[in-house]
Amino acid sequence: MSDLTLYHCPGTRSTGTLWLLEEMGAEYTLETINVRAGRTAEFLKINPSGKVPAIRHKGQTLGELSAISLYLCDVFPEAGLAPALDDPKRAQHYFWHVYRPGVMEPAMISKGQGWKAEPGMIGWGELDDVVKRVDETLTQNDYLLGDSFSASDICAGGAVSWMVAFGMIEPTPAIKAYLERLQSRKAYRRMLEIDAELAPKA
Ligand SMILES: N[C@@H](CCC(=O)N[C@@H](CS)C(=O)NCC(=O)O)C(=O)O
């Protein structure tokens, strides 16, 4: 049994962590948590917010998909999914990992709920501004950090994929081509296969 466990529910945010682990070629144990059936006391001990993804590694538990992604990149540097500490691209690695939960997700929820707030008063902005930023980045490069795929493409790119899947945005040509690149990856397809096998359980 591996010393790394992923607590996962098919079709949820934890698919991103599953995809990341598959990209890394990491050994892990998969524990299916049916979050749709409600929170359990047992899982609340693993993640007090009751949410997936969560991981257990070497006796420690961790929630929040961006934190998990940053952590796993440090645990498995040989996977090459994050720029090295002395690589100038490391700055963008942090940026996209914080941008996903701090700006992208609130902008999605705001749009979905029809909330209107003064941009200067809130810590995020309009979904259109997020799309513009992603589009500008992908017009210059194939991936968020440049020429090569990285964990940022799973974390922030994964959110872009949800925006399109939920019909919240019309993908620009650069975003459309980017998502096709992501979705043609072997590890992405493996994640979908695993999810399809688990779906009847959760
Ligand atoms: N801020 C969390 C959000 C995770 C989250 O909301 N997960 C949902 C599934 S997509 C969940 O587990 N919901 C069950 C619940 O809240 O009880 C993260 O980024 O990891």
PDBQT file of the ligand as one rigid body, heavy atoms in Angstrom, charges set to zero:
ROOT
HETATM    1  N1  LIG A 301     -11.898  24.964  -2.057  1.00  0.00    +0.000 N 
HETATM    2  C1  LIG A 301     -11.939  23.547  -2.301  1.00  0.00    +0.000 C 
HETATM    3  C2  LIG A 301     -13.258  23.216  -2.955  1.00  0.00    +0.000 C 
HETATM    4  C3  LIG A 301     -13.485  21.719  -3.037  1.00  0.00    +0.000 C 
HETATM    5  C4  LIG A 301     -14.971  21.407  -3.244  1.00  0.00    +0.000 C 
HETATM    6  O1  LIG A 301     -15.837  22.261  -3.106  1.00  0.00    +0.000 OA
HETATM    7  N2  LIG A 301     -15.247  20.148  -3.541  1.00  0.00    +0.000 N 
HETATM    8  C5  LIG A 301     -16.639  19.731  -3.685  1.00  0.00    +0.000 C 
HETATM    9  C6  LIG A 301     -16.763  18.798  -4.899  1.00  0.00    +0.000 C 
HETATM   10  S1  LIG A 301     -16.379  19.630  -6.427  1.00  0.00    +0.000 SA
HETATM   11  C7  LIG A 301     -17.041  18.921  -2.464  1.00  0.00    +0.000 C 
HETATM   12  O2  LIG A 301     -16.289  18.094  -2.003  1.00  0.00    +0.000 OA
HETATM   13  N3  LIG A 301     -18.246  19.159  -1.954  1.00  0.00    +0.000 N 
HETATM   14  C8  LIG A 301     -18.810  18.380  -0.890  1.00  0.00    +0.000 C 
HETATM   15  C9  LIG A 301     -19.199  19.197   0.288  1.00  0.00    +0.000 C 
HETATM   16  O3  LIG A 301     -18.920  20.407   0.338  1.00  0.00    +0.000 OA
HETATM   17  O4  LIG A 301     -19.805  18.611   1.169  1.00  0.00    +0.000 OA
HETATM   18  C10 LIG A 301     -10.753  23.126  -3.179  1.00  0.00    +0.000 C 
HETATM   19  O5  LIG A 301     -10.303  23.970  -3.984  1.00  0.00    +0.000 OA
HETATM   20  O6  LIG A 301     -10.268  21.985  -3.057  1.00  0.00    +0.000 OA
ENDROOT
TORSDOF 0
